[in-house]
Amino acid sequence: MPDDLFQNLCTQLEKQITTLKNEITEKTTRVKTLEQQFESLQKYHTQYQEVQQNYQKEQDRLTKLYHEYERAEAENQKLRDELKGWQDWVEQNKDLYDRLFSVSPPKAAKTSTD
């Protein structure tokens, strides 16, 4: 009877050992598969970092460009306002200039040397 019990126990332990070995083999295979996938994704990580750096540089460049546009647009508006002021001034004084330039210059008086 004790031999039967021992045999049963041994058989159960051998089954557990076999099951555990199979699990270890499966898990080892899974780990290797995941490592391969990880290695193949590493190149994408590097590419992602490069793209991210390029994106940041482009975003900075566009920000600077937009600020330059705003500055140029403000200067443009200022110059338009100045030009409008000068145009208004010319319109206001147009009659004065027309009268000024339509009158012939006075003739010099003749001096007699007789």
TASULCOR-V327151 format. One record per residue. N is the residue number from 1. SS is DSSP state (2 for helix, 1 for strand, 0 for the rest). D_LAST is the distance of its C-alpha to the last C-alpha in Angstrom with 2 decimals. Layout:
n=N ss=SS d_last=D_LAST
n=N ss=SS d_last=D_LAST
This chain:
n=1 ss=0 d_last=172.49
n=2 ss=2 d_last=170.25
n=3 ss=2 d_last=169.60
n=4 ss=2 d_last=168.43
n=5 ss=2 d_last=166.14
n=6 ss=2 d_last=164.80
n=7 ss=2 d_last=164.29
n=8 ss=2 d_last=162.47
n=9 ss=2 d_last=160.27
n=10 ss=2 d_last=159.54
n=11 ss=2 d_last=158.75
n=12 ss=2 d_last=156.39
n=13 ss=2 d_last=154.66
n=14 ss=2 d_last=154.32
n=15 ss=2 d_last=152.78
n=16 ss=2 d_last=150.34
n=17 ss=2 d_last=149.51
n=18 ss=2 d_last=148.94
n=19 ss=2 d_last=146.78
n=20 ss=2 d_last=144.74
n=21 ss=2 d_last=144.33
n=22 ss=2 d_last=143.10
n=23 ss=2 d_last=140.64
n=24 ss=2 d_last=139.43
n=25 ss=2 d_last=138.99
n=26 ss=2 d_last=137.09
n=27 ss=2 d_last=134.87
n=28 ss=2 d_last=134.23
n=29 ss=2 d_last=133.24
n=30 ss=2 d_last=130.96
n=31 ss=2 d_last=129.34
n=32 ss=2 d_last=128.72
n=33 ss=2 d_last=127.21
n=34 ss=2 d_last=124.93
n=35 ss=2 d_last=123.90
n=36 ss=2 d_last=122.97
n=37 ss=2 d_last=120.96
n=38 ss=2 d_last=119.28
n=39 ss=2 d_last=118.35
n=40 ss=2 d_last=116.91
n=41 ss=2 d_last=114.85
n=42 ss=2 d_last=113.54
n=43 ss=2 d_last=111.08
n=44 ss=2 d_last=109.73
n=45 ss=2 d_last=109.30
n=46 ss=2 d_last=107.22
n=47 ss=2 d_last=105.17
n=48 ss=2 d_last=104.75
n=49 ss=2 d_last=103.41
n=50 ss=2 d_last=100.91
n=51 ss=2 d_last=99.78
n=52 ss=2 d_last=99.52
n=53 ss=2 d_last=97.33
n=54 ss=2 d_last=95.10
n=55 ss=2 d_last=94.89
n=56 ss=2 d_last=93.89
n=57 ss=2 d_last=91.18
n=58 ss=2 d_last=89.84
n=59 ss=2 d_last=89.96
n=60 ss=2 d_last=87.99
n=61 ss=2 d_last=85.44
n=62 ss=2 d_last=85.02
n=63 ss=2 d_last=84.70
n=64 ss=2 d_last=81.88
n=65 ss=2 d_last=80.24
n=66 ss=2 d_last=80.49
n=67 ss=2 d_last=78.96
n=68 ss=2 d_last=76.07
n=69 ss=2 d_last=75.70
n=70 ss=2 d_last=75.62
n=71 ss=2 d_last=72.97
n=72 ss=2 d_last=70.83
n=73 ss=2 d_last=71.30
n=74 ss=2 d_last=70.24
n=75 ss=2 d_last=67.11
n=76 ss=2 d_last=66.43
n=77 ss=2 d_last=66.77
n=78 ss=2 d_last=64.46
n=79 ss=2 d_last=61.78
n=80 ss=2 d_last=62.28
n=81 ss=2 d_last=61.82
n=82 ss=2 d_last=58.61
n=83 ss=2 d_last=57.29
n=84 ss=2 d_last=58.27
n=85 ss=2 d_last=56.36
n=86 ss=2 d_last=53.20
n=87 ss=2 d_last=53.68
n=88 ss=2 d_last=54.12
n=89 ss=2 d_last=50.99
n=90 ss=2 d_last=48.96
n=91 ss=2 d_last=50.49
n=92 ss=2 d_last=49.73
n=93 ss=0 d_last=46.06
n=94 ss=2 d_last=45.54
n=95 ss=2 d_last=43.91
n=96 ss=2 d_last=41.47
n=97 ss=2 d_last=40.51
n=98 ss=2 d_last=40.31
n=99 ss=2 d_last=37.89
n=100 ss=2 d_last=35.86
n=101 ss=2 d_last=35.47
n=102 ss=2 d_last=35.13
n=103 ss=0 d_last=31.88
n=104 ss=0 d_last=28.85
n=105 ss=0 d_last=26.62
n=106 ss=0 d_last=23.61
n=107 ss=0 d_last=20.36
n=108 ss=0 d_last=17.66
n=109 ss=0 d_last=14.87
n=110 ss=0 d_last=11.51
n=111 ss=0 d_last=9.00
n=112 ss=0 d_last=5.45
n=113 ss=0 d_last=3.75
n=114 ss=0 d_last=0.00
